[in-house]
Amino acid sequence: MKKESKFFGEFKKFITKGNVADMAVGIIIGGAFQKIVTSFVNDLVMPIVGLFTGGVNFNDQFAILRLPEGVDASQVTSLDVAKELGVTTLNYGAFITIVLDFLIIALTVFLLVKGINKVKENAEKLKKEEEAAAAPAAPAAPTTKKCPYCCTEIAIEATRCPHCTSELSK
C-alpha cells in the first residue's frame, strides 16, 4: 500500500505543477487552432488553388495506382468512388493540403515565438536600463588635493601652495 500512496503522491505533485497545467492549456488551444487552420486551408486557400486547376476540388486530386479486376478506369470519377470500388490510389491532393496546414501552423508558431522573444528582449533591455539608472554614478575625478605641509585644500594642478608657499612635488 505504501508504494501505491507514494506513486499517487508523486503523480499528484506532478499534475499540480504549474508547467503541466500550462502545457494542458497549450495543447487544448493548439487543437482548436489546428481546426481553424484546417478550415482556412480547406475553405479559403484550396478553392483558390482549385481555380488554377480548372475548378476541381484539390482535396480530391489523386492518381490511380492499381485497379481491381472488373473495374475500368472510366468508372473512377472521384476519390470517394475509387474508395468504394477498392481502387488503390495516391492521394496527392490531400497530402499537399496537409503539408499546407503544417506550413501555416509552423509559420504561426514561428511568428509567435519570435514575438515572445522580442518582448522578452525588450523587457531585459528595459530592466538593464533601469538598473543602470538606479546604480550610483561613478565618483568624479578629484579636482583638489591637500598641501602636505599646511593641509590646506589646493587645486590638483598646483605646484606651490598658495597658503604656505611650499613647493609641491609632482
N, C-alpha and C positions, 0 to 999 in steps of 0.2 A: 504493500500500500504506500509506503514511503516514497518509492521510486515514482509511482503514479502522481503523487501530490507534488513532488519535485518537478516532474515533467510539466504538469499543468501550471505550476508556479512560473516556470521558465517561459512557457507559452504565453501566459497572461502578461508577463513582463515584456515579452517581445511584441505582442499585439497592441499593447497600450503605449508603446513608444511613439513619439511624435512623427518620426520618419515613416513608420508603417502607415499611419493614418494619412499622411501627405501622399504617400505612394498610392494608396487606395483611391483617394480623390483624383489623382492624376490619371489613373487607369480608367476610371469612370468617365472623366471628361474627355480623355483620349478616344474612348469608344464612341462617345457622342460626336466628337469632332470628325472621326473617321466616317460616320454616316453623312455628315454634312459634305465632306469632300467627295464621297461616292456620289451623292446626289448632284453636286456641282459638275463632276465629270460626266455622269450619265445623262443628266438633264440639260446641261448648258454647253459643255465642251463637245461631247460626242455628236450631238445634232449638227453642230457647225462643221465638224470633221466629215459627217455624213453628206453635207452639201458638196464637199470637194470630192467625195467618192460616188457621186451620182445619186444622192438622196437615199442611200442604203443605210440601214441600221448597222453601225460599225461593230456593235457587240455581236451581231450575227455573222460576222465575216469568218469563214472557215475554209479549210482545204480538205477534200476527201482523200483519205489515205488508203482505205480499203472498203470495198462494197461487199456485203454478204451475198451469198448465192441467191439468185432470183430477184435482186434489186438492181434497177437500172439507174444510172446517174441522173437521168432526166426526172426521176421521181423525187430526188432530193432537192427541194426548193428552199428549205430553211434549216437552221440548226436544230430546231425542235423536231422537224420531220426526220432529219438524219438520226437523231437520238431514238425516235420511235421505231425507225427501221433497223436500228442496230449498226449503223454505218460508223466506221472508225474515222474520226475527224481530228484535224489540227485546228484548234480554236484560237487563231492568232488575234482576232479582233478583241476577244475577251481578255487575252493576255496583255495586249497593248493598253487596254483600258485600265487594268490593274496596275501596270507599270506607271501609267499616268497618275493614278491615285497615289501611288507611293511617292512619285517625284513631287507632287503638290504637298503632301504631308511632310516630306523631308525638307522642302523649301520653307514651309511654315515653321517647322521646328527650328531650322537654322536661323531664320529671322527672329524668332522668339528668344533663342539663346543669345544671339548677337545683341538684341535689345537689352536683355537682362545683364549681360556682361558690360554693356555701355553704362547702364545705370549704376552697377557696382563700381566701375572705374571712376565715374563722376563722383560717387559718394566717397570713395577713398581719396580722391584728389581734394574734395572739399574738406574732409577730415584732416588731411595733411596741412592744408592752408589754415584751418582753424587752430591746429596745434602750433604752427609756426607763428601765428598772430598772438597766441596765448603765451608763448615762450618769452622769457625776459630777453630784452635786447642785449647784445654784447656790449660790455663796457667800452666807452670811448677811450681812445688813446690819451694818455696823460699829457697835459699842456704845461704843467708846472712841476718843480722839484724843490727840495729843501736845501738850503745852504748848509753844508756840513759844519760850518763854523758858528753861525749865529742862529741857525734853524728857522730862518725866515723863508717864506714861500716866494720863489722866484720863477721867472719864465724858464722853460726847459732848454731854450737855446742860449741862455746867459752864460758868459764865460767869466764874469766878475759879478759878485754880489753887490746890488745897489745899496744895500743897507750897511754892510760892514766893509765893503770894498775888497774883500778877499778874492784872490784869483782862484777860479774853479778849474779843476781838471776835467778833461772831456771824458 
